[in-house]
């Protein structure tokens, strides 16, 4: 089969021939139709992942979507979304024409959405949906601030907040086109993260945009934007921390946390129970089928994997999805 392979850690993948996987006990053989490229794929491939680096050569790709060719619990033809180790532990990833998938963890995909868009609601979708629904337990009418709103996760989070009953939703980013798109997707206000002079000014801008202090923040940035969000938070506010695109460190004043009984909640998709992930994924696809949820995305043929990998390194502002 054709597959993308990383020959040496730190180098982009290239297309080559690879033996098709042989499914083991509890696995199904799946024909891959869509495989999103995620930041974690780059982190693993570049040797930056905290869990270590795979032995090379290996097939990257932490998730995918496709149809079952053969399995025990899953009937042939079943359309599924799945997670894979992506090379870790010696197990191959999804950037290939076939994949051996654990049947127990595979999620049957509702019809009504094409494979490329449906694939976008896996890792990226759950990184937006679960922080709001599962971690922050967003309540109807609460205000939401989405930091880093110009990326795929941010785009989905803006819409997810509205679908989950939020009141006013504020999108914050540095990219003007991304902020314009956030407005189109339902944000009530936008904030240019580069326009404010200092943390205190940025916090005031957040409060002004939200029409008051903010109940829930989705934060893939950390650093100064997170500090400003803490200062702009309402009493009993929640900041859900999902990444560190701005900085690996942030200096938070104790008073901003204690005085408001502020909760800072960490989130990683893989720590959510399987049934929580499956339920969230199906809901997003159902909303997408109804025309209520989307994300900027682009299908890229598998033979252009090297180009797609390099584009992902430059933050493409859309979800890049390989199509074998």
C-alpha positions in Angstrom: 0.0 0.0 0.0 1.0 3.7 -0.3 1.9 5.3 2.9 3.7 8.4 4.3 6.8 7.4 6.2 9.2 9.4 8.5 12.6 7.9 7.9 14.4 10.1 10.5 13.1 12.1 13.4 13.1 15.7 12.5 12.5 15.2 8.8 9.1 15.5 7.0 7.3 12.3 5.8 7.6 11.1 2.3 5.4 8.8 0.2 6.6 5.2 -0.2 5.3 1.6 -0.5 4.7 -0.1 2.8 3.3 -3.6 3.7 -0.4 -3.4 4.5 -1.2 -3.9 8.2 -2.5 -7.2 9.4 -5.2 -6.6 12.1 -4.7 -8.4 15.4 -7.2 -9.6 17.9 -9.9 -6.9 18.5 -8.8 -4.9 15.5 -10.5 -4.1 12.2 -8.8 -3.4 8.8 -9.9 0.1 7.6 -9.6 1.7 4.3 -8.5 5.3 5.2 -10.3 8.0 3.3 -9.3 11.1 5.4 -6.5 11.7 7.8 -6.1 15.1 9.4 -2.7 16.5 10.2 -2.5 17.7 13.8 0.1 19.6 15.8 0.7 16.4 17.8 1.8 14.6 14.6 4.5 17.3 14.1 5.5 17.2 17.8 6.0 13.4 17.6 7.8 13.6 14.2 10.1 16.4 15.3 11.1 14.7 18.5 9.4 17.3 20.8 6.7 15.1 22.2 6.9 14.6 26.0 6.1 10.9 25.6 9.2 10.2 23.5 10.0 9.5 19.8 9.0 6.5 17.8 11.5 4.1 16.3 12.0 5.0 12.6 10.9 4.4 10.0 7.3 4.8 10.9 3.9 5.9 9.5 2.7 9.1 11.4 -0.9 10.1 11.9 -2.9 10.1 15.2 -6.4 9.9 13.7 -8.3 9.1 10.6 -11.7 8.3 9.1 -12.5 5.4 6.7 -14.6 2.3 6.0 -14.1 -1.1 7.5 -12.8 -3.7 5.1 -12.9 -6.6 7.6 -13.5 -6.9 11.3 -15.2 -8.9 14.0 -17.4 -6.4 15.8 -17.6 -3.9 13.0 -19.3 -4.9 9.7 -17.6 -4.3 6.4 -18.6 -0.9 5.0 -19.1 0.7 8.4 -17.8 4.3 8.3 -15.7 5.0 11.4 -13.5 7.7 13.0 -10.5 6.3 14.9 -7.5 7.1 17.0 -4.1 5.5 16.4 -0.7 5.6 18.3 0.8 7.4 15.3 4.1 5.5 15.5 4.4 5.5 19.3 4.9 2.1 20.8 5.8 0.7 17.4 2.2 1.0 16.1 1.6 2.7 12.7 -0.5 5.8 12.1 -3.2 6.9 9.7 -1.2 8.5 6.9 -1.7 5.4 4.6 -4.2 3.7 2.5 -5.0 1.1 5.2 -4.9 1.1 9.0 -5.4 -1.6 11.7 -7.8 0.0 14.1 -9.0 -1.1 17.6 -12.7 -1.9 17.2 -13.6 -0.9 20.7 -12.3 2.6 20.3 -13.7 3.2 16.8 -16.7 5.6 16.6 -19.3 4.9 13.9 -19.8 8.1 11.9 -23.3 9.4 11.1 -24.1 10.0 7.5 -24.8 13.4 6.0 -21.2 14.9 6.1 -18.4 14.1 3.7 -15.4 12.2 5.0 -13.0 15.2 5.0 -15.2 17.5 7.0 -16.2 14.7 9.4 -12.6 13.9 10.1 -12.1 17.5 11.3 -14.2 16.9 14.3 -11.9 14.3 15.8 -8.8 15.7 17.6 -9.5 19.3 16.6 -13.2 19.2 17.2 -12.9 17.5 20.6 -10.2 20.0 21.7 -12.9 22.7 21.2 -16.1 20.9 22.4 -14.9 19.0 25.4 -13.3 21.9 27.2 -16.7 23.7 27.1 -19.0 20.8 27.7 -17.0 18.3 29.8 -14.4 20.4 31.6 -16.0 23.8 32.1 -19.6 22.5 32.2 -20.7 25.5 30.4 -24.2 26.8 31.5 -26.8 28.4 29.4 -26.3 32.2 29.1 -22.7 32.2 30.3 -20.1 34.3 28.4 -17.2 32.6 26.6 -13.8 33.9 25.5 -12.1 31.8 22.8 -8.3 32.6 22.6 -6.5 31.7 19.4 -9.9 31.8 17.6 -8.4 32.0 14.1 -7.3 28.4 14.0 -9.3 25.2 13.4 -9.9 24.5 17.1 -10.8 28.2 17.7 -13.3 28.2 14.8 -15.0 25.1 16.2 -15.0 26.5 19.7 -16.8 29.7 18.7 -19.6 27.6 17.2 -19.6 25.0 19.9 -20.1 27.7 22.6 -23.2 28.9 20.8 -24.5 25.4 20.2 -24.0 24.6 23.9 -26.0 27.6 25.0 -23.5 30.3 25.7 -24.6 33.9 25.8 -22.0 36.3 24.5 -19.0 34.8 22.7 -15.8 36.7 22.2 -13.2 35.5 19.7 -9.6 36.7 20.2 -6.6 36.2 17.8 -3.9 38.2 16.0 -5.0 37.3 12.4 -7.5 39.8 10.9 -8.9 37.4 8.4 -9.3 34.8 11.2 -11.2 37.2 13.3 -13.5 38.1 10.4 -14.2 34.4 9.9 -15.0 34.1 13.6 -17.6 36.8 13.2 -19.1 34.9 10.3 -19.2 31.7 12.4 -21.2 33.4 15.2 -18.8 35.3 17.5 -20.6 38.3 19.0 -17.3 40.3 19.3 -13.7 40.0 18.4 -10.4 41.2 20.0 -7.1 41.7 18.2 -4.5 40.2 20.7 -1.8 42.5 19.2 -3.6 45.7 19.6 -3.7 46.2 23.4 -0.8 47.7 25.2 -0.1 45.3 28.1 -1.9 42.7 30.0 -4.2 45.0 32.0 -5.3 46.8 28.8 -6.0 43.5 27.1 -8.0 42.3 30.1 -10.1 45.5 29.9 -10.6 44.9 26.2 -11.9 41.4 26.9 -14.4 42.7 29.5 -15.6 45.4 27.1 -16.1 43.0 24.3 -17.9 40.5 26.5 -20.1 43.2 28.1 -18.9 42.2 31.5 -16.5 39.7 33.2 -16.1 36.4 31.5 -17.4 33.1 32.7 -15.4 30.6 30.6 -12.2 30.9 28.6 -10.9 28.3 26.1 -7.1 28.8 26.1 -4.7 27.2 23.6 -2.2 30.0 24.0 -1.1 30.4 27.7 1.4 33.3 28.3 0.1 36.9 28.5 -3.3 36.2 26.9 -4.1 33.7 29.7 -3.0 36.2 32.4 -5.3 38.8 30.8 -8.1 36.2 30.7 -7.7 35.5 34.4 -7.9 39.2 35.2 -11.0 39.5 33.0 -12.7 36.4 34.6 -15.9 36.6 36.5 -16.4 35.2 40.0 -16.4 31.4 39.8 -15.0 31.7 36.3 -13.2 28.8 34.5 -10.2 28.9 32.2 -9.7 25.6 30.3 -6.0 25.3 29.3 -5.5 23.3 26.2 -2.1 24.4 24.7 0.9 26.8 24.8 1.1 28.4 21.4 2.0 31.8 22.9 4.3 30.6 25.7 5.0 27.6 27.9 4.8 29.8 31.0 2.5 32.4 32.5 2.8 34.5 35.7 -0.6 34.7 37.4 -1.2 37.0 40.4 -2.6 35.0 43.3 -5.3 37.6 43.9 -6.7 37.0 40.4 -7.3 33.4 41.3 -8.3 33.5 45.0 -10.4 36.7 44.9 -12.7 35.3 42.2 -12.6 31.6 43.2 -11.2 31.1 39.7 -10.7 27.6 38.4 -7.9 26.8 35.9 -8.7 23.4 34.3 -6.2 21.4 32.2 -7.6 19.4 29.3 -6.2 16.7 27.0 -8.6 14.8 24.7 -6.9 11.4 25.5 -7.8 11.8 29.2 -11.6 12.0 28.5 -13.4 8.7 28.8 -14.1 6.9 25.5 -17.8 7.3 25.9 -17.4 11.1 26.4 -15.3 11.4 23.3 -17.7 9.3 21.2 -20.8 11.2 22.3 -19.1 14.6 21.6 -17.9 13.4 18.2 -21.3 12.2 17.1 -23.0 15.4 18.3 -20.6 17.5 16.3 -21.1 15.5 13.1 -24.9 15.7 13.6 -24.6 19.5 13.9 -22.5 19.6 10.8 -25.0 17.5 8.9 -27.7 20.1 9.9 -25.5 22.9 8.7 -24.9 24.3 12.2 -21.2 23.5 12.5 -18.2 23.7 10.1 -14.5 24.5 9.9 -12.2 25.8 7.2 -10.6 22.7 5.8 -8.7 21.5 2.7 -8.2 18.0 1.3 -4.6 17.3 0.3 -3.7 14.2 -1.7 -1.5 11.8 0.2 1.3 12.1 -2.4 1.6 15.8 -1.3 2.2 14.9 2.3 5.6 16.6 2.5 4.1 19.9 1.4 1.1 19.6 3.8 3.5 18.8 6.6 5.5 22.0 6.0 2.3 24.1 5.7 1.1 22.7 9.0 4.4 24.0 10.6 3.4 27.5 9.5 -0.1 27.3 11.1 -2.3 27.2 8.0 -5.5 28.7 9.7 -7.4 25.7 8.3 -7.6 22.0 8.8 -5.4 20.1 6.4 -6.7 16.6 5.7 -4.8 14.0 3.8 -6.8 11.9 1.3 -5.1 8.6 0.4 
